[in-house]
Structures are given as C-alpha cells and as structure tokens.
Amino acid sequence: MSGEAMAFLASLPRDKKIKVIAVAGPYRTGKSFLMNRLLNQMKGFEIGSTVESCTKGIWMWNQPLYDPGQDDSLTILLDTEGLHSSERSTDVDLKIFALTVLLSSTFIFNQIGPINESSLTDLHLISNLVKLFGAKKDDNRVADFDSFPQFFWSLRDFYHDISEEFDNDSKDYMEDCLKPVMGVDQDTMKKNQIRKSIRTYFT
C-alpha cells in the first residue's frame, strides 16, 4: 500500500464506522466510469480510451463520502484492475479479486451484457477465495467468513424486457440465472458448483 493511501486511512475519524464500496469485473467494461458516477462527477478515477487496462491493482478515492442520514459512518470507494487483462495472470486476478471481496461492505460485479456462463465463470473466483483463506464450509455456510459483503450485479449496455417473466424484478432475473442446470456430466457439475457458491456466499 502506498504512503499516500496509508496517510489517508490514518486521517479518518476514529469514531466513525467505515463502509467500503468496491467494484470488480472484466477489464475495459466501465468500472472506473461507474465509480465516478457514484462520486457524482465525470472525472475522478482515471478512465482510459484504449484497449489497455487503465486501473492497476486497487485504487482508493482519497476523500471519504458522508451520508447525511448516517452520522456514525463514512464510505470509501475502491476501483480495481479488471479481470482477464493480457498484462496480468489468473493468479494476480485472484489475489486482487479476493482482497476486494474481503475489504468490501458492498461489492459490485460489473460486466457488459446479460448474465451468461462466462460471467458466472468469472465469479468462480469466490470459491477459490474461500479455499485460499482456509474457510471451512458447514451445511453450505461459510464458517470462517459469515459476513460476506452485499452483492450487486451491474449489467451494462444490455436491455431485456423482464416484465412478463419476472414481474419486472431484476433480482428474480438474477436468481433465475443462478438456478442449477440439468445434467450429470463434469461440465454441468462444475457449472452448478459455481452457482451454488454464489448463492451461498452472497446470501
């Protein structure tokens, strides 16, 4: 962690609860832009205009956000390097993703397009996260980490009329995508394990 980041964290009031909103997902999908909109501004976290990943590692906004209705807390924002960059290995992706989930109060997974098998596979890192830190599963619950962050799934540049299928409820659409798929082959079992992990850790 940089000295500037350490100094910022040290300056935060000791009598406040700290909430952390963090975003992760594939690179070049607008994560930094999304975080800037949370800041209600167009400039903040750096936004790139090329195919190369702009954010490296984990970046933290250097000012806390205060909610007028929550006098006892403040919020800091974290922007992360995108998954699947040609400049990084899967091992580095896992470490950044794991740290982001562990630090977050609210975790946003950002992607382009609808929920599909590829985006679900991206979230298999959650399963690896639990293994990485040695958590033990008991009755499908996480024993060592019983407080995973709130989970939001941001689907960008995507339109789908869900009013008839899901009573216009986007959460129902997500739950439907996370239902087990039929089959007994290894590939299907892996797909269902990924779905089970997401449902288990982000209750």
C-alpha positions in Angstrom: 0.0 0.0 0.0 1.3 3.4 -0.9 2.3 6.0 1.7 -0.4 8.3 0.4 -3.1 5.7 0.9 -1.8 4.9 4.4 -1.9 8.6 5.3 -5.4 8.9 4.1 -6.6 5.9 6.1 -4.8 7.2 9.2 -6.6 10.6 8.8 -10.1 9.1 9.0 -12.1 9.8 12.2 -11.7 7.0 14.8 -15.3 7.4 16.0 -16.9 6.5 12.6 -17.7 3.2 11.1 -16.1 2.7 7.7 -18.1 1.3 4.8 -16.3 0.2 1.6 -17.9 0.1 -1.8 -15.8 -1.7 -4.3 -16.2 -2.7 -8.0 -14.6 -5.6 -9.9 -15.2 -7.4 -13.2 -13.7 -7.8 -16.6 -11.3 -5.1 -17.8 -12.5 -2.3 -20.2 -16.1 -2.6 -19.1 -16.5 0.8 -17.4 -15.8 0.1 -13.8 -14.0 3.4 -13.3 -16.8 5.3 -15.0 -19.3 3.6 -12.7 -17.4 4.7 -9.6 -17.1 8.2 -10.9 -20.9 8.3 -11.2 -21.1 7.2 -7.6 -19.0 10.3 -6.9 -21.5 12.3 -9.0 -18.8 13.5 -11.3 -17.3 12.7 -14.7 -13.7 13.0 -13.6 -12.2 11.1 -10.6 -10.9 7.6 -11.1 -8.9 7.6 -14.3 -10.7 6.4 -17.4 -8.8 5.1 -20.4 -9.7 5.3 -24.1 -7.7 2.4 -25.4 -8.0 -1.4 -25.1 -5.4 -1.5 -22.4 -6.4 -1.7 -18.7 -6.2 1.8 -17.1 -6.5 0.8 -13.4 -3.6 -1.1 -11.9 -4.1 -3.1 -8.7 -6.6 -1.4 -6.4 -7.2 2.3 -6.3 -8.9 4.2 -3.5 -10.7 7.5 -3.7 -8.8 9.9 -1.5 -11.8 11.5 0.2 -14.5 9.8 2.3 -18.1 10.1 1.4 -20.6 11.1 4.1 -24.2 10.0 4.1 -26.4 12.8 5.6 -28.6 10.1 7.1 -25.7 8.2 8.7 -23.8 10.4 11.1 -21.9 7.5 12.6 -20.3 6.2 9.4 -18.4 7.2 6.3 -17.8 5.4 3.0 -14.7 5.0 0.9 -14.6 3.8 -2.7 -12.3 1.2 -4.3 -11.7 0.7 -8.0 -9.9 -2.4 -9.1 -7.9 -3.7 -12.1 -10.1 -5.6 -14.5 -10.1 -9.4 -14.9 -8.6 -11.1 -17.9 -6.1 -8.4 -18.9 -3.3 -9.7 -21.1 -1.0 -7.8 -18.7 -1.9 -10.0 -15.7 -2.0 -13.7 -14.8 -5.0 -15.5 -13.4 -3.1 -15.7 -10.1 -2.9 -11.9 -9.9 -6.6 -11.7 -10.8 -7.5 -14.0 -8.0 -5.4 -12.0 -5.4 -6.9 -8.7 -6.4 -10.4 -10.2 -6.5 -10.0 -11.9 -3.1 -8.7 -8.7 -1.4 -11.5 -6.7 -2.9 -14.2 -9.0 -1.6 -12.6 -9.2 1.9 -12.4 -5.4 2.2 -15.9 -4.6 0.9 -19.1 -3.8 2.7 -20.7 -3.6 -0.7 -19.3 -5.5 -3.7 -20.3 -4.6 -7.3 -19.6 -7.0 -10.1 -19.6 -5.0 -13.3 -19.9 -6.5 -16.8 -21.1 -5.8 -20.3 -24.2 -7.6 -21.5 -26.5 -10.2 -19.8 -25.7 -12.8 -17.2 -24.2 -15.7 -19.1 -22.0 -18.7 -18.4 -18.8 -16.6 -19.0 -19.8 -14.1 -16.3 -20.7 -16.9 -13.9 -17.3 -18.5 -14.5 -15.7 -15.2 -13.6 -17.3 -15.4 -10.2 -15.9 -18.9 -9.6 -13.1 -16.9 -8.0 -15.3 -16.7 -5.0 -14.9 -20.4 -4.5 -11.2 -20.1 -4.8 -11.3 -17.2 -2.4 -12.7 -19.4 0.4 -10.1 -22.1 -0.3 -7.3 -19.5 -0.4 -8.1 -18.3 3.1 -8.9 -21.6 4.6 -12.6 -21.2 5.3 -14.5 -24.3 6.2 -17.9 -25.0 4.8 -20.5 -26.4 7.2 -24.1 -27.0 6.0 -23.4 -24.8 2.9 -22.5 -21.9 5.1 -19.1 -20.2 5.4 -17.8 -20.8 9.0 -14.8 -18.5 9.0 -16.4 -15.8 6.8 -20.0 -15.4 7.9 -20.2 -11.8 6.8 -19.6 -11.5 3.0 -20.5 -8.1 1.5 -23.7 -7.1 -0.1 -23.6 -8.1 -3.7 -24.8 -6.0 -6.7 -24.5 -7.2 -10.3 -24.2 -4.3 -12.8 -25.2 -5.3 -16.3 -24.0 -2.6 -18.8 -25.2 -1.9 -22.4 -27.9 -4.5 -22.0 -31.6 -4.4 -22.5 -34.0 -7.2 -21.7 -37.7 -6.8 -21.0 -38.3 -8.9 -17.9 -41.7 -7.6 -17.0 -43.6 -10.7 -18.1 -41.1 -13.3 -17.0 -40.1 -11.9 -13.6 -42.7 -9.3 -12.7 -40.2 -6.6 -13.6 -37.9 -7.7 -10.8 -34.2 -7.7 -11.7 -33.4 -9.7 -8.6 -35.7 -12.5 -9.8 -33.8 -12.5 -13.2 -30.5 -12.9 -11.3 -31.9 -15.7 -9.2 -33.2 -17.5 -12.3 -29.7 -17.3 -13.8 -28.3 -18.9 -10.7 -30.7 -21.9 -10.6 -29.0 -25.3 -11.1 -28.8 -26.6 -14.7 -29.8 -30.1 -15.7 -27.2 -32.8 -16.3 -24.8 -35.1 -14.5 -21.6 -34.7 -16.6 -18.5 -33.0 -15.2 -19.1 -29.7 -17.0 -22.6 -29.4 -15.7 -21.5 -30.3 -12.1 -18.8 -27.5 -12.3 -21.5 -25.0 -13.6 -23.8 -25.9 -10.7 -20.9 -25.6 -8.1 -20.3 -22.1 -9.3 -23.9 -21.2 -9.0 -24.1 -22.8 -5.5 -21.0 -20.8 -4.4 -22.5 -17.5 -5.4 -25.8 -18.3 -3.7 -24.0 -19.5 -0.6 -21.5 -16.7 0.0 -23.7 -13.8 -1.1 -26.9 -14.7 0.8 
